[in-house]
Amino acid sequence: AAVAILSVMVGVLAAMGLSKLKGRAAMLLLDILAIPMMLPALIIGIALLSFFVRVLSLPLGLPTVILGQLVVIVPFVVAILYARLSNFDWSLVESARDLGATPLTAFATITLPIIRPSVVGAALIALALSLDDFVITFFTIGSGNTLPTLVWGMVRTSLDPTINAIATLLLGLSIGSTVLALRLLDYR
C-alpha cells in the first residue's frame, strides 16, 4: 500500500511536468524513466542492495524495500498518467487560475477529478506490481519479512497447507487489482 500511494504521488507530479513539455524532450525523459522497467529485476535488486548498504549505509528493512520498489514501479505509474495527461485541456486549469483559484485549489477541483480514474487505476497496478515483486524485495528486506518473502521462506522449510492459502490470496489480490485497474482505465 505504501508503494502504491507514494508511486501515485510521485507519478502524478512527474506526469504533469512531462505533459507540459513538448515533443522530443518529453519522449526523451520518458525513455530514460523507462530504463528500470526494462532491466532484469535481479540486476536492479543487487544494485539497490549495494547502493543502500555501501553508499548510503542504510540498514535493510521495510523502508529500503519501499524505496527499491519505487524505482521500478514509478515508471509504470508515470507512463499511465502521462498517457492521460498528454491530451489534457490545460485551459480549464488556466481558467480556474484566472478566476482566483490557487494552484492547489485548481488541482483539487479541476485536474484531479478529471484524471481520478487513471490515478486509481495506476495505484491498483502499482499495488499489483508491488505484491508480485519478489526479487527486489528479497534483496532489500534484510532480516524482515513481507508476505512474498514469508511464503518463500515457508516453502523452503516446510510443506504447510497454509502456504497454498496465502499464495492463493496473493494471486487473487494481484489479479483482482489488475482487472479492477483495467476496468477503471477503460481498457479496450
N, C-alpha and C positions, 0 to 999 in steps of 0.2 A: 504494500500500500504506500509506503514512504517513497519508493522508487517511482511509482505511478504519479503521485502528487508532485514530487519535485521535478520529474521529467516534463510534466504538463506545464508547470510554472515556467521553467526554462524554455521549453519548446514554444510556448505562446509568444514570449518576448523575442526569441530568435526568429520565429516565422514572421512576426510583424516587422522586424527590422529588415529581413530578407525581402519581404513583399514590397517594401518601399524602394528597393534597389531596382535598377533597370538592366535588362539584357544579360550580358556576359558576366557581369560582376556577381549577380545573384546565382547564376549557374555555377560559376567557379567556386563560390563559397559552399553551395550545396554539394558539389563534388568532393570538396575537401572534408566536409562534415560527414559524408557517407563512407569515408575510409574505414571507420570501426565496424560498420555493418558488413564490410566485405572481408575483413581479416578473420582468420580462424580464431575461435574462442580460446583455444589453448595458448596461442601466442599472446593474445590480449591478457589472459589470466596470469601468465608468467611475467609479462611486462609490468602489470599492475602490482603483482607481489613484489617484484624488485623495486619498483618505484616507491611503494608505501614503506617497505622495510629499510631499504638502503638510502634513498634520497630524503624522504620525509621523516623517517624514524617513527612512524605511527605504529601503535600496537594493532594487530589484526583483530577484527571483530565486526560487529554489525555496521558501524559507520563506514568501514572500508568496503564492505560488501555493497552498501548503498552507492558509494562513490564509484566503485568499479562497474556496477550495473548501469549507472547513469551514462558512463562513457559509451556504452553500446546502445542503450535504449533511447536516449535523447535524439539521435539522428532519425529514428523511425518517427518519433512524435513531430519533429520539425518538418519532415517530409509530408506528413499527413496534413498538418496545419498550414504549411506553405501552399499546398495544393488548394486548400480552401481560401486562403487569403490572397492568392495570386490574382483572382478576379473580383476582389472585394471592392465595393464602391466607397472609396475614401471620402467622397464628397458629403456623405452622411455624417461622418465624424467632424469634418470641417464645418458643416452647418451647425452642429451642436456647439462647437467651439466658438463660432461667430455669435451664437445666442447666449454666450456666457458660461457654458459648461467648462469645468476644469478638465484637464486630460484624464484624470481618474474617473470622473463622472461620465465623460463621453465614452470611455472604455466600458464602464459598467452598464451603461444604459443603451449603448448603440452597438459597439463591436461584439461584446461578449454574448448578448442574446442571439446575434446572427450566427456566430461561429460555435455556439454551445454544443450542437450535435457532434461536430467534428472534435471538439475538445473532449467530450465524454467518450467518444469512440477511440480517440488517441490514448486516453487514460486507460481504457479497458484493454487495448492492445499492449500498452506498456505493462499492465498488470500480468497479462498472459506471458509476455516475453520474460518478465522478471521471475515468474514462477518456474518457467522452463529453463532458466539459465543456471545450469548446474556447474559448469566448468569454471566460470569466473567466480561464482560463489565458493567453490571448493578451494580455489587458490587464495581468496581474500578473507575467508572467515576466521582463520586461526583455530582456536580451540572451541569456538562457539558452535552453534547449530542453527540451521534453518530447516524448514520442512524437507526440501530435497536432499540436503546432506544427512538429515536424520534417517530418511528412508534408505539412502545408500549405505549408511553405517549399519542399519538393521539387516539389510540384505547380506552384507559381508559377514555378520556374526551369527545370524540365526535364520531360520525359516518360519518366522512367526506369521500367522494369518493376518495380523493387523497391518502388515506391510501391504498386502493386497488392497485392503480397505483404504489406507492412506493414499496409495498410488492411484486408486480409482477416483478418490476425491480430488486429487491433484489434476488428473486428466480431465475430469468433469469440469472443474473450475477453469482450467485453461481453455478447453473447447467452448464452454459456455460464455466466457468473457469475450472470446474472439468472435463467436457468432453474434452476440449482442452488439459488439462494436461494429461489425459489418452491417447489421441492420440499421444502427443509428447513423452510420455514414452513408446509408442508402446505396450500398454496393450493388452493382449490376453485373 
